[in-house]
Amino acid sequence: MVLISAPGAGASLGPLFWRAMLCQAAAAYPHARFTAYLDCADEAGTVLRALRTGVRHVRFIGRPEVAERLAAIAEQLGAEITDEVFDTFDLLDQPDPFAACRAWLWRKNTLYGQD
């Protein structure tokens, strides 16, 4: 499973908050397997802060030459940078987030045959 922050959350939430939130999720659901990307938009400085604080999966949509340099730094740290656009589902405006999440996951499993 892939989790991704809101667009540009690297700057608004900050990498430390992101890591703390993921640690809480991992502690609450120790058997869950996920990869969590912190979206840093086009902010190279935010990517560097995220990498320095131990975030291992970052989304960056800046200039390709900057992305290349950041990817080299990330590789040295055992981290990954992507510009992939993920299929996401935002629960912000959902009146019943649990029901909305169940319905979305059911549709994905039905359409793509995922377990």
Secondary structure, 3 states (H helix, E strand, C coil): CEEECCCCHHHHCCHHHHHHHHHHHHHHCCCCCCEEEEECCCCHHHHHHHHHCCCCEEECCCCHHHHHHHHHHHHHCCCEEECCCCCCCCCCCCCCHHHHHHHHHHHHHHHHCCC
